[in-house]
Amino acid sequence: MNQSFIVRMNSLNTTISIERIVIAFILTLQLIALAAIWFGPPWTFALIFFGILGTAVLVVLRPIVGLFLCIFMLFSTIGGVYLQHAYKPLFLLTILAWFLRALHLREIKFVNSSQNYLIAGFIVVALISAFFADNLDRAMSMTGSYLKLFLFYFIAIMIVSSRSEIKPILWIMVTAGSLAALIGLYQTFFGAAADSQGQANFLLSTRTETLTHDPNYLALITVPLIPLAVGLLKIDKSLLRKIFLTGLIAILAGTTILTLSRMGMLCLFFLLIMILYKERRHKKLVISAILAFILMIFLIPENVIEGVRIFQDFRGDDSVQQRLRILNGGFNMFLDHPIFGVGIGNFLTQSLHYTNTLLPRLAHNTFLEIMAEMGIFGLVIFVAIIFYTLKDMSQLQKFYQAQQDEQFLEFVRSIRISFLVFLMGSFFLTAGPITTFWMLVALTVMMKKISFDATLSKANNY
């Protein structure tokens, strides 16, 4: 009798009590927020204290909450700027909470995936190439950036273990990226640059950027999130959420245009073609997408069009000519150091010698930079990660088609389009250490793991 009572109490602790704690936590924060507004600064500090304390409790109880918060910080760019001192403790607490929980439940097991072995090999090659670097400090700094991303990748694929956790991740990525876009739009229209340049010229002279102050980087955040938002829009049945997602898609697309990024424009056009091809059987959606695109063209201010009209003068554009010199110099860099490259993170320091530019330059091409910095081994491993990820996506698509799982079939199709768009952008930007790429790889591995576990469980039941 006592044993059955204990079992029921344990079950209660893992289900109902956690839900009550979450509800109580949210209500407490709302009350403290109202008090902070009403009574002033002392209550603001109380809000911060209880917010940190409540968040820590939630993360300890449910490590997936910590992962959700980390993803939000990374994709909104807030974690890297305003909350950089909060992100690291949150991430470490998430790792500790997951490890202790997995140790208690005896659920620690390595996720068997080709990408995992390749990433381990990529780390080894990066460390070896660092020994050949002239600038060891920069090599170690870039290696550290990759190691942080890979640690996040491995923790993410280990924590996520349920179908129900995939959809919230996609929602968080889309909403957080939209927040980054809104911050960029606010800076453009209401920031200091807009005030100083005047309303007539500020859009042409001030490109929309985000907290990282890089419009190209912002475009590489916003464009790959659009197909994820479209996927969520298609499977959602709530009219309010559909309207909300439509608004987010408009924000992401509009922000991409206002970055004046040629890479962003090309990726946006490429994305439109892929979505139209993917949804060619849904005539209403295709017509709506075409009308929205035409409307967007008419709504673009003339000075913004002037900012991207450089496509018409390819040979005369100084930026394009500089990119060509960098491309040629990067190949020469690789030919001089074909095995392990000039050292990870050292393209910038070596560029003056090889590219004949006035200032040190990045490769503005992910594949070229990896090839020049880490040699043939680094490039082969990176391409292999892409190959196996696309292969897994294709297998997942066939699996969900066979299972007639419309929701996850739409998810994997959207993730695949997002991945392809990002790869296109990576030909024009150094995107290796950008979170989006590794998050899309992680999502593919998560879905494969969940599908395999579900199939194995069904087979064991028989």
C-alpha positions in Angstrom: 0.0 0.0 0.0 2.8 2.3 1.0 4.7 1.5 -2.2 1.7 2.3 -4.4 1.2 5.6 -2.6 4.9 6.5 -3.3 4.5 5.6 -7.0 1.4 7.8 -7.3 3.2 10.7 -5.5 6.2 10.4 -7.8 3.9 10.4 -10.8 2.2 13.5 -9.4 5.6 15.3 -8.9 6.6 14.7 -12.6 3.3 15.9 -14.1 0.8 18.0 -12.2 3.2 19.7 -9.8 5.5 20.9 -12.6 2.5 22.4 -14.5 1.4 24.1 -11.3 4.9 25.5 -10.7 4.9 26.9 -14.2 1.5 28.6 -13.8 2.4 29.9 -10.4 5.8 31.2 -11.7 4.1 33.1 -14.6 1.4 34.6 -12.3 4.0 35.6 -9.8 6.1 37.4 -12.5 2.9 39.2 -13.7 2.1 40.4 -10.2 5.7 41.6 -9.6 5.8 43.3 -13.0 2.6 45.2 -12.1 4.1 46.1 -8.7 7.3 47.3 -10.4 5.3 49.6 -12.7 3.3 51.0 -9.8 5.9 51.3 -7.1 9.1 52.0 -9.0 12.7 50.9 -9.1 12.9 48.8 -5.8 10.3 46.5 -7.2 12.2 46.3 -10.5 15.1 44.7 -8.7 12.7 42.3 -7.0 11.3 41.4 -10.4 14.8 40.6 -11.7 15.7 38.6 -8.6 12.5 36.5 -8.6 12.7 36.1 -12.4 16.2 34.7 -12.1 15.2 32.5 -9.2 12.1 31.2 -10.9 13.9 30.6 -14.2 16.6 28.6 -12.4 13.9 26.4 -10.7 12.2 25.8 -14.0 15.5 24.9 -15.7 16.4 22.5 -12.9 13.0 20.8 -13.1 12.8 20.9 -16.9 16.1 21.3 -18.7 14.3 21.7 -22.0 13.1 25.1 -20.7 16.7 26.2 -20.4 17.3 25.0 -24.0 14.3 27.0 -25.2 15.6 30.2 -23.5 19.1 29.7 -24.9 17.7 29.3 -28.5 15.6 32.5 -28.0 18.7 34.4 -26.8 20.8 33.2 -29.7 18.3 33.9 -32.5 17.1 37.2 -31.1 20.8 38.3 -30.8 19.9 39.5 -27.3 22.1 36.9 -25.6 25.2 38.1 -27.5 24.8 41.8 -26.6 22.5 42.7 -23.7 22.4 39.4 -21.8 25.8 37.9 -22.6 26.5 37.6 -18.9 23.2 35.8 -18.4 23.5 33.4 -21.3 26.6 31.5 -20.1 25.2 30.7 -16.6 21.9 29.7 -18.1 23.6 27.4 -20.6 25.8 25.9 -17.9 22.8 25.4 -15.6 20.9 23.7 -18.4 23.8 21.3 -19.0 24.1 20.5 -15.3 20.3 20.1 -14.9 20.2 17.7 -17.9 23.2 15.7 -16.8 21.8 15.2 -13.2 18.4 14.3 -14.6 19.8 11.9 -17.1 22.1 10.4 -14.5 19.2 9.9 -12.1 17.0 8.3 -14.8 19.9 6.4 -16.4 19.1 7.9 -19.8 22.6 9.0 -20.8 23.3 7.6 -24.3 25.2 8.9 -27.3 23.1 9.8 -30.3 24.4 7.7 -33.2 24.6 10.0 -36.2 27.1 10.5 -39.0 27.0 14.3 -38.3 28.2 13.7 -34.8 31.3 11.8 -35.9 32.0 14.4 -38.6 31.7 17.3 -36.1 34.2 15.5 -33.8 36.5 15.2 -36.8 36.0 18.9 -37.7 37.1 19.8 -34.1 40.3 17.7 -34.5 41.2 19.3 -37.8 40.5 22.8 -36.4 42.9 22.1 -33.5 45.6 20.7 -35.8 45.2 23.7 -38.2 45.6 26.0 -35.2 49.2 24.8 -34.8 50.0 26.1 -38.3 48.5 29.5 -37.7 50.7 32.6 -37.6 48.2 34.4 -35.3 47.6 31.8 -32.6 45.4 34.0 -30.5 42.9 34.4 -33.4 43.1 30.7 -34.1 42.3 29.8 -30.5 39.5 32.4 -30.4 37.8 31.0 -33.6 38.3 27.4 -32.3 36.6 28.4 -29.1 33.6 29.9 -31.1 33.2 26.6 -32.9 33.6 24.6 -29.7 30.8 26.6 -28.0 28.5 26.0 -31.0 29.3 22.3 -31.1 28.7 22.0 -27.3 25.3 23.7 -27.8 24.6 21.3 -30.8 25.4 18.2 -28.7 23.4 19.3 -25.7 20.4 20.2 -27.9 20.2 16.8 -29.5 20.6 15.1 -26.2 18.0 17.1 -24.4 15.3 16.9 -27.1 13.6 13.5 -26.9 10.0 14.0 -27.8 7.9 15.0 -30.8 6.2 17.6 -28.8 9.4 19.5 -28.3 10.2 20.1 -32.0 7.3 22.5 -32.7 8.1 24.9 -29.8 11.7 25.0 -31.0 10.5 26.2 -34.5 8.2 28.7 -32.9 11.0 30.1 -30.7 13.4 30.4 -33.7 10.8 32.2 -35.8 9.7 34.6 -33.0 13.2 35.3 -31.8 14.5 36.0 -35.3 11.5 38.3 -35.8 12.4 40.1 -32.6 15.9 40.6 -34.0 14.3 42.0 -37.2 12.1 44.4 -35.2 15.1 45.7 -33.3 16.8 46.4 -36.7 13.7 48.1 -38.0 13.4 50.3 -34.9 17.1 51.3 -35.2 16.5 52.2 -38.9 13.3 54.2 -38.5 13.7 55.7 -35.0 17.4 55.3 -34.1 20.1 58.0 -34.1 21.0 57.2 -37.7 17.5 58.1 -38.9 17.5 61.3 -36.9 20.9 62.5 -38.1 20.5 61.6 -41.8 17.0 63.0 -42.2 13.9 61.3 -43.5 14.7 61.7 -47.2 18.1 59.8 -47.2 18.4 57.7 -44.1 17.2 54.5 -45.7 19.7 54.7 -48.5 22.6 55.6 -46.2 21.7 53.5 -43.2 21.1 49.8 -43.8 18.9 47.9 -41.4 21.0 45.9 -39.0 20.6 44.2 -35.7 22.3 44.4 -32.3 25.4 42.8 -33.9 25.7 45.8 -36.3 25.9 43.6 -39.4 23.1 43.9 -42.0 24.4 40.8 -44.0 24.3 38.7 -40.8 20.8 39.9 -40.1 19.7 38.9 -43.6 21.2 35.5 -43.0 19.1 35.2 -39.9 15.8 36.4 -41.4 15.6 34.6 -44.7 16.1 31.0 -43.5 13.4 31.6 -40.9 10.7 32.4 -43.4 10.2 28.8 -44.7 10.0 27.7 -41.0 7.2 30.3 -40.4 5.4 29.1 -43.6 5.6 25.5 -42.4 4.1 26.5 -39.1 1.4 28.6 -40.8 0.4 25.6 -43.0 -0.1 23.1 -40.1 -1.7 25.5 -37.6 -5.5 25.6 -37.4 -5.9 28.7 -35.2 -6.9 31.8 -37.2 -5.2 34.1 -34.7 -1.9 32.2 -34.9 -2.1 32.2 -38.7 -2.5 36.0 -38.7 0.4 36.3 -36.2 2.6 34.1 -38.4 1.7 36.0 -41.5 2.8 39.2 -39.7 6.1 37.6 -38.8 6.7 36.5 -42.4 6.1 40.1 -43.5 8.5 41.4 -40.9 11.2 38.9 -41.8 10.9 39.5 -45.6 10.6 43.3 -45.2 13.7 43.5 -42.9 15.7 41.4 -45.4 14.9 44.0 -48.1 15.8 46.9 -45.9 19.2 45.4 -45.0 20.2 46.3 -48.7 22.1 43.0 -48.7 22.6 41.6 -52.1 23.1 38.2 -50.6 19.8 38.6 -48.7 18.0 39.7 -51.9 19.3 36.7 -53.9 18.3 34.3 -51.0 14.9 35.8 -50.8 14.3 35.4 -54.5 15.7 31.8 -54.4 13.4 31.1 -51.4 10.3 32.4 -53.3 11.1 30.1 -56.2 11.5 27.1 -54.0 8.3 27.8 -52.0 6.3 28.3 -55.3 7.7 25.0 -56.6 7.0 23.2 -53.3 3.4 24.5 -53.1 2.6 24.4 -56.8 -0.4 22.2 -56.2 -1.9 24.7 -53.8 -3.1 27.4 -56.2 -4.4 29.7 -53.6 -1.1 29.8 -51.7 0.9 30.3 -54.9 -1.3 33.2 -56.1 -1.2 34.8 -52.6 2.7 34.5 -52.6 3.0 36.1 -56.0 0.6 38.9 -55.2 2.4 39.5 -51.9 5.7 39.7 -53.8 4.3 42.1 -56.3 2.9 44.3 -53.6 6.2 44.2 -51.7 8.0 45.5 -54.9 5.6 48.4 -55.2 5.9 49.3 -51.5 9.7 49.4 -51.6 10.9 53.1 -51.3 12.7 54.4 -54.4 15.8 55.1 -52.5 16.0 51.5 -51.3 15.8 50.4 -54.9 18.7 52.7 -55.7 20.7 51.0 -53.0 20.4 47.6 -54.7 20.6 48.8 -58.3 24.3 47.9 -58.3 23.4 44.5 -59.8 23.0 46.4 -63.2 26.7 47.4 -63.1 28.5 44.2 -62.1 31.9 45.0 -63.5 32.0 48.6 -62.4 31.0 47.8 -58.8 34.0 48.2 -56.4 32.6 45.8 -53.9 32.1 43.0 -56.5 35.6 43.5 -57.8 37.0 43.3 -54.3 35.1 40.1 -53.7 36.7 38.6 -56.9 40.1 39.6 -55.6 39.4 37.9 -52.3 38.1 34.8 -54.1 41.3 34.5 -56.2 43.5 35.2 -53.1 41.6 32.5 -51.1 42.3 29.9 -53.8 46.0 30.9 -53.8 46.0 30.6 -50.0 44.7 27.1 -50.3 47.2 26.1 -53.0 50.1 27.2 -50.8 48.7 25.4 -47.7 46.5 22.5 -49.1 46.6 20.0 -46.2 45.7 21.9 -43.0 45.4 25.5 -44.4 46.8 28.7 -43.0 45.2 28.0 -39.6 41.6 28.4 -38.4 40.6 32.1 -38.0 43.7 33.3 -40.0 42.2 34.1 -43.3 41.7 37.7 -42.1 45.4 38.1 -41.1 46.7 36.5 -44.3 44.3 38.3 -46.7 46.5 41.4 -47.1 49.3 39.2 -48.6 47.1 37.2 -50.9 44.2 39.5 -52.0 45.9 42.8 -52.7 43.4 44.8 -50.7 44.0 47.8 -48.6 42.5 46.3 -45.4 42.3 42.8 -44.0 39.2 41.0 -45.4 37.2 37.9 -44.6 36.5 35.4 -47.3 32.8 36.3 -47.7 32.4 32.6 -48.7 32.1 29.9 -46.0 33.5 27.1 -48.2 36.5 29.2 -49.4 37.3 30.3 -45.8 37.2 26.8 -44.4 39.3 25.5 -47.4 41.9 28.2 -47.0 42.0 28.0 -43.2 41.7 24.3 -42.5 42.8 22.8 -45.8 41.3 19.9 -47.8 40.4 17.9 -44.7 38.4 20.7 -43.2 36.5 21.3 -46.4 35.8 17.6 -47.0 34.4 17.2 -43.5 32.2 20.3 -43.7 30.8 19.2 -47.1 30.2 15.7 -45.7 28.2 17.2 -42.8 26.0 19.0 -45.4 25.7 15.9 -47.5 24.6 13.6 -44.6 22.2 16.3 -43.3 20.5 16.5 -46.7 20.4 12.7 -46.9 18.8 12.5 -43.5 16.2 15.1 -44.6 15.4 13.1 -47.7 15.0 9.9 -45.6 12.8 11.7 -43.0 10.6 13.0 -45.8 10.0 9.5 -47.1 9.5 8.2 -43.6 6.8 10.8 -42.7 5.1 10.3 -46.1 4.9 6.5 -45.4 3.5 7.3 -41.9 1.1 9.9 -43.4 2.4 12.3 -40.7 1.4 15.6 -42.3 2.7 17.8 -39.5 6.3 16.4 -39.4 6.4 16.1 -43.2 5.7 19.8 -43.4 8.4 20.4 -40.7 11.1 18.5 -42.5 10.3 20.1 -45.9 10.4 23.6 -44.3 13.7 22.8 -42.6 15.2 21.5 -45.8 14.3 24.7 -47.7 15.7 26.7 -44.8 18.9 24.7 -45.0 19.3 25.2 -48.7 18.6 28.9 -48.5 21.2 29.2 -45.7 23.7 27.3 -47.9 23.1 29.7 -50.7 23.8 32.6 -48.4 27.0 31.0 -47.2 28.5 31.4 -50.7 28.4 35.2 -50.0 29.2 35.3 -46.3 31.4 33.6 -43.7 28.7 31.6 -42.1 30.5 28.6 -40.5 30.3 29.9 -36.9 26.7 31.1 -37.2 24.1 29.3 -35.0 21.4 28.9 -37.7 23.4 26.3 -39.7 24.2 24.1 -36.7 20.6 24.5 -35.3 19.2 23.2 -38.6 21.6 20.3 -38.6 20.6 19.6 -34.9 16.9 19.7 -35.8 17.5 17.1 -38.5 19.4 14.8 -36.1 16.7 15.3 -33.4 13.9 14.3 -35.8 15.8 11.3 -37.0 16.5 10.2 -33.4 12.8 10.6 -32.4 11.6 8.8 -35.5 14.1 5.9 -34.9 13.1 5.6 -31.3 9.4 5.6 -32.2 9.9 2.9 -34.8 12.0 0.8 -32.4 9.3 1.2 -29.7 6.6 0.1 -32.1 8.6 -2.9 -33.2 9.2 -4.0 -29.6 5.5 -3.8 -28.9 4.9 -6.3 -31.6 
